[in-house]
Protein backbone atom coordinates (compact mmCIF):
# COMPACT_ATOMS: atom_id res chain seq x y z
CA UNK A 1 0.00 0.00 0.00
CA UNK A 2 1.37 3.41 -0.96
CA UNK A 3 2.01 5.95 1.76
CA UNK A 4 -0.34 8.92 1.73
CA UNK A 5 1.22 12.16 0.49
CA UNK A 6 1.73 14.88 3.05
CA UNK A 7 0.10 18.17 2.31
CA UNK A 8 2.31 21.24 2.09
CA UNK A 9 2.00 23.59 5.03
CA UNK A 10 0.01 26.70 4.26
CA UNK A 11 1.80 30.01 4.65
CA UNK A 12 0.61 31.91 7.72
CA UNK A 13 -1.12 35.22 7.26
CA UNK A 14 0.28 38.06 9.32
CA UNK A 15 2.80 38.13 12.14
CA UNK A 16 3.22 35.59 14.93
CA UNK A 17 4.20 36.21 18.53
CA UNK A 18 7.71 35.14 17.55
CA UNK A 19 7.69 38.13 15.21
CA UNK A 20 6.33 40.63 17.73
CA UNK A 21 7.97 39.83 21.08
CA UNK A 22 11.54 40.65 20.00
CA UNK A 23 10.38 44.03 18.64
CA UNK A 24 9.13 45.29 21.99
CA UNK A 25 8.67 43.69 25.40
CA UNK A 26 5.40 45.62 25.85
CA UNK A 27 3.83 42.83 23.82
CA UNK A 28 4.22 40.63 26.93
CA UNK A 29 2.10 43.08 28.96
CA UNK A 30 -0.67 42.91 26.33
CA UNK A 31 -0.60 39.11 26.46
CA UNK A 32 -0.92 39.21 30.24
CA UNK A 33 -3.74 41.79 30.10
CA UNK A 34 -5.79 39.53 27.82
CA UNK A 35 -5.11 36.35 29.82
CA UNK A 36 -2.77 34.73 27.31
CA UNK A 37 -0.23 32.66 29.17
CA UNK A 38 2.27 30.09 28.03
CA UNK A 39 5.00 27.91 29.38
CA UNK A 40 8.54 28.11 28.07
CA UNK A 41 7.89 25.10 25.86
CA UNK A 42 4.58 26.28 24.37
CA UNK A 43 5.73 26.55 20.77
CA UNK A 44 2.17 26.36 19.45
CA UNK A 45 1.28 29.75 20.92
CA UNK A 46 4.48 31.41 19.73
CA UNK A 47 4.33 30.11 16.19
CA UNK A 48 0.61 30.61 15.52
CA UNK A 49 -1.12 33.50 13.82
CA UNK A 50 -2.41 36.14 16.18
CA UNK A 51 -5.99 35.13 15.39
CA UNK A 52 -5.26 31.54 16.43
CA UNK A 53 -3.49 32.70 19.61
CA UNK A 54 -6.63 34.61 20.55
CA UNK A 55 -8.80 31.58 19.83
CA UNK A 56 -6.54 29.11 21.68
CA UNK A 57 -6.63 31.29 24.78
CA UNK A 58 -10.31 32.30 24.55
CA UNK A 59 -9.58 36.03 24.29
CA UNK A 60 -13.04 37.64 24.21
CA UNK A 61 -12.20 40.58 21.91
CA UNK A 62 -9.92 39.24 19.16
CA UNK A 63 -9.76 42.51 17.24
CA UNK A 64 -8.79 44.60 20.27
CA UNK A 65 -6.21 42.01 21.33
CA UNK A 66 -4.54 41.98 17.91
CA UNK A 67 -4.62 45.78 17.59
CA UNK A 68 -2.98 46.17 21.02
CA UNK A 69 -0.29 43.59 20.20
CA UNK A 70 0.60 45.30 16.94
CA UNK A 71 0.64 48.73 18.63
CA UNK A 72 2.86 47.45 21.46
CA UNK A 73 5.28 45.91 18.98
CA UNK A 74 5.69 49.23 17.14
CA UNK A 75 6.45 51.34 20.26
CA UNK A 76 10.09 52.06 20.94
Backbone as a chain_set.jsonl record, in Angstrom:
{"seq": "XXXXXXXXXXXXXXXXXXXXXXXXXXXXXXXXXXXXXXXXXXXXXXXXXXXXXXXXXXXXXXXXXXXXXXXXXXXX", "coords": {"N": [[0.842, -1.178, 0.0], [0.589, 2.182, -0.85], [2.157, 5.0, 0.654], [0.371, 7.715, 2.13], [0.368, 10.989, 0.67], [1.936, 13.811, 2.067], [0.483, 16.894, 2.892], [1.384, 20.133, 1.803], [2.501, 22.672, 4.02], [0.467, 25.433, 4.801], [1.096, 28.85, 4.138], [1.396, 31.174, 6.744], [-0.803, 33.826, 7.575], [-0.028, 37.12, 8.252], [1.703, 38.44, 11.227], [3.404, 36.503, 13.798], [3.596, 35.667, 17.319], [6.259, 35.185, 17.741], [7.337, 36.92, 15.939], [6.615, 39.419, 16.968], [7.324, 39.727, 19.762], [10.211, 40.036, 20.051], [10.458, 42.619, 19.015], [9.388, 44.473, 20.813], [9.121, 44.51, 24.272], [6.755, 45.221, 25.458], [4.716, 43.874, 24.333], [4.447, 41.558, 25.807], [3.116, 42.486, 28.095], [0.626, 43.079, 27.018], [-0.232, 40.524, 26.296], [-0.477, 39.389, 28.852], [-2.475, 41.059, 29.936], [-4.705, 40.277, 28.469], [-5.052, 37.698, 29.267], [-3.514, 35.697, 28.127], [-1.412, 33.117, 28.449], [1.596, 31.187, 28.7], [3.809, 28.396, 28.708], [7.347, 27.91, 28.902], [7.89, 26.057, 26.968], [5.843, 26.203, 25.101], [5.392, 26.094, 22.106], [3.403, 26.154, 20.213], [1.702, 28.365, 20.743], [3.508, 30.499, 20.349], [4.209, 30.232, 17.634], [1.933, 30.516, 16.143], [-0.657, 32.162, 14.191], [-1.835, 35.441, 15.039], [-4.591, 35.548, 15.288], [-5.212, 32.852, 15.779], [-3.88, 32.503, 18.205], [-5.429, 34.121, 19.867], [-7.832, 32.675, 19.735], [-7.065, 30.136, 20.772], [-6.594, 30.815, 23.403], [-8.948, 31.803, 24.296], [-9.571, 34.576, 24.12], [-11.696, 37.236, 24.609], [-12.182, 39.571, 22.97], [-11.061, 39.557, 20.03], [-10.221, 41.337, 17.973], [-9.476, 43.708, 19.326], [-7.439, 42.731, 20.951], [-5.499, 41.902, 19.01], [-4.989, 44.368, 17.762], [-3.868, 45.802, 19.921], [-1.577, 44.263, 20.425], [-0.109, 44.638, 18.033], [0.254, 47.403, 18.131], [1.765, 47.644, 20.485], [4.068, 46.329, 19.702], [5.151, 48.085, 17.881], [5.924, 50.326, 19.334], [8.641, 52.156, 20.634]], "CA": [[0.0, 0.0, 0.0], [1.374, 3.414, -0.963], [2.005, 5.947, 1.757], [-0.343, 8.923, 1.729], [1.221, 12.156, 0.492], [1.734, 14.88, 3.049], [0.101, 18.173, 2.309], [2.308, 21.237, 2.092], [2.005, 23.591, 5.032], [0.009, 26.704, 4.265], [1.801, 30.014, 4.649], [0.608, 31.905, 7.725], [-1.122, 35.216, 7.261], [0.278, 38.064, 9.323], [2.8, 38.129, 12.138], [3.217, 35.593, 14.932], [4.203, 36.21, 18.534], [7.709, 35.137, 17.545], [7.691, 38.127, 15.205], [6.327, 40.627, 17.729], [7.972, 39.834, 21.079], [11.542, 40.648, 19.998], [10.377, 44.026, 18.636], [9.129, 45.288, 21.995], [8.671, 43.691, 25.4], [5.397, 45.616, 25.852], [3.827, 42.831, 23.82], [4.217, 40.633, 26.926], [2.097, 43.085, 28.958], [-0.667, 42.914, 26.33], [-0.601, 39.11, 26.459], [-0.916, 39.214, 30.237], [-3.744, 41.793, 30.1], [-5.787, 39.525, 27.823], [-5.113, 36.35, 29.819], [-2.774, 34.734, 27.308], [-0.231, 32.656, 29.171], [2.271, 30.087, 28.03], [5.003, 27.907, 29.38], [8.536, 28.111, 28.073], [7.886, 25.103, 25.862], [4.582, 26.282, 24.366], [5.729, 26.551, 20.766], [2.174, 26.361, 19.452], [1.278, 29.75, 20.92], [4.483, 31.406, 19.735], [4.329, 30.11, 16.189], [0.609, 30.607, 15.515], [-1.119, 33.5, 13.816], [-2.413, 36.142, 16.184], [-5.991, 35.129, 15.391], [-5.257, 31.543, 16.43], [-3.485, 32.697, 19.608], [-6.625, 34.615, 20.555], [-8.796, 31.577, 19.83], [-6.537, 29.106, 21.678], [-6.631, 31.292, 24.781], [-10.307, 32.303, 24.548], [-9.585, 36.028, 24.29], [-13.043, 37.642, 24.209], [-12.199, 40.575, 21.91], [-9.916, 39.24, 19.165], [-9.761, 42.51, 17.235], [-8.793, 44.603, 20.266], [-6.215, 42.012, 21.33], [-4.538, 41.978, 17.908], [-4.616, 45.777, 17.595], [-2.976, 46.175, 21.018], [-0.294, 43.594, 20.203], [0.598, 45.304, 16.943], [0.636, 48.727, 18.626], [2.857, 47.452, 21.455], [5.276, 45.908, 18.977], [5.691, 49.234, 17.142], [6.452, 51.339, 20.258], [10.086, 52.062, 20.938]], "C": [[0.889, 1.243, 0.0], [1.108, 4.304, 0.241], [1.246, 7.168, 1.268], [0.63, 10.098, 1.61], [0.906, 13.183, 1.575], [1.398, 16.165, 2.319], [1.138, 19.23, 2.694], [1.682, 22.151, 3.134], [1.605, 24.898, 4.368], [0.799, 27.833, 4.911], [0.872, 30.772, 5.587], [0.371, 33.331, 7.26], [-0.782, 36.075, 8.464], [1.372, 37.586, 10.253], [2.409, 37.094, 13.195], [3.803, 36.264, 16.167], [5.726, 36.186, 18.436], [8.199, 36.353, 16.764], [7.603, 39.365, 16.087], [7.129, 40.788, 19.016], [9.374, 40.436, 20.998], [11.519, 42.139, 19.652], [10.183, 44.924, 19.848], [8.542, 44.42, 23.099], [7.281, 44.087, 25.894], [4.36, 44.622, 25.344], [3.493, 41.85, 24.945], [3.143, 41.168, 27.87], [0.709, 42.943, 28.336], [-1.135, 41.467, 26.458], [-1.152, 38.862, 27.855], [-2.285, 39.864, 30.461], [-4.922, 40.994, 29.552], [-5.848, 38.063, 28.275], [-4.425, 35.29, 28.993], [-1.501, 34.368, 28.062], [0.349, 31.467, 28.428], [3.447, 29.647, 28.881], [6.175, 28.081, 28.412], [8.547, 27.185, 26.861], [6.649, 25.163, 24.975], [4.796, 26.869, 22.967], [4.492, 26.85, 19.943], [1.704, 27.811, 19.551], [2.22, 30.697, 20.197], [4.449, 31.38, 18.215], [3.002, 30.213, 15.441], [0.294, 32.036, 15.106], [-1.774, 34.137, 15.04], [-3.882, 35.781, 16.373], [-6.115, 33.786, 16.113], [-4.841, 31.635, 17.896], [-4.699, 33.155, 20.407], [-7.649, 33.497, 20.745], [-8.335, 30.515, 20.821], [-6.701, 29.516, 23.14], [-7.952, 31.971, 25.145], [-10.335, 33.795, 24.866], [-10.931, 36.53, 23.77], [-13.082, 38.602, 23.016], [-10.954, 40.406, 21.045], [-9.351, 40.484, 18.493], [-8.982, 43.469, 18.129], [-7.449, 44.005, 20.669], [-5.144, 42.17, 20.254], [-4.069, 43.414, 17.701], [-3.633, 46.211, 18.675], [-1.605, 45.51, 20.875], [0.528, 44.309, 19.139], [1.072, 46.698, 17.362], [1.822, 48.604, 19.58], [4.165, 47.084, 20.765], [5.935, 47.083, 18.263], [6.32, 50.279, 18.053], [7.928, 51.093, 20.511], [10.4, 52.797, 22.19]], "O": [[1.838, 1.328, 0.778], [-0.001, 4.356, 0.771], [1.439, 7.614, 0.137], [1.6, 10.186, 2.363], [-0.251, 13.387, 1.942], [1.959, 16.473, 1.267], [1.692, 19.199, 3.793], [0.472, 22.376, 3.126], [2.304, 25.407, 3.492], [1.131, 27.771, 6.094], [-0.297, 30.989, 5.27], [1.23, 33.954, 6.636], [-1.209, 35.779, 9.58], [1.904, 36.486, 10.103], [1.227, 36.852, 13.442], [4.435, 37.315, 16.065], [6.403, 37.058, 18.98], [9.349, 36.767, 16.913], [8.432, 40.267, 15.967], [7.57, 41.895, 19.325], [9.701, 41.29, 21.822], [12.471, 42.853, 19.967], [10.747, 46.016, 19.908], [7.578, 43.687, 22.879], [6.685, 43.351, 26.681], [3.252, 44.546, 25.876], [2.365, 41.364, 25.021], [2.341, 40.394, 28.392], [-0.27, 42.712, 29.045], [-2.315, 41.219, 26.702], [-2.178, 38.201, 28.015], [-3.154, 39.276, 31.106], [-6.016, 41.034, 30.115], [-6.617, 37.277, 27.72], [-4.719, 34.104, 29.138], [-0.628, 35.208, 28.281], [-0.33, 30.825, 27.627], [4.001, 30.418, 29.664], [5.977, 28.369, 27.232], [9.154, 27.505, 25.839], [6.428, 24.256, 24.172], [4.418, 28.009, 22.698], [4.526, 27.71, 19.063], [1.346, 28.414, 18.539], [1.768, 31.606, 19.501], [4.644, 32.414, 17.576], [2.961, 30.015, 14.226], [0.892, 32.991, 15.603], [-2.21, 33.442, 15.958], [-4.363, 35.718, 17.505], [-7.0, 33.598, 16.947], [-5.388, 30.925, 18.739], [-4.966, 32.639, 21.493], [-8.264, 33.392, 21.807], [-9.133, 30.042, 21.63], [-6.92, 28.671, 24.008], [-8.056, 32.632, 26.178], [-11.042, 34.225, 25.777], [-11.275, 36.281, 22.615], [-13.935, 38.456, 22.14], [-9.923, 41.03, 21.295], [-8.134, 40.667, 18.449], [-7.94, 43.985, 17.725], [-6.44, 44.708, 20.717], [-4.007, 42.533, 20.557], [-2.881, 43.652, 17.487], [-2.665, 46.913, 18.382], [-0.583, 46.129, 21.173], [1.72, 44.554, 19.326], [2.166, 47.121, 16.989], [2.776, 49.376, 19.488], [5.242, 47.489, 21.204], [7.15, 47.079, 18.061], [7.168, 51.048, 17.602], [8.385, 49.953, 20.589], [11.556, 52.835, 22.611]]}, "num_chains": 1, "name": "protein.A"}
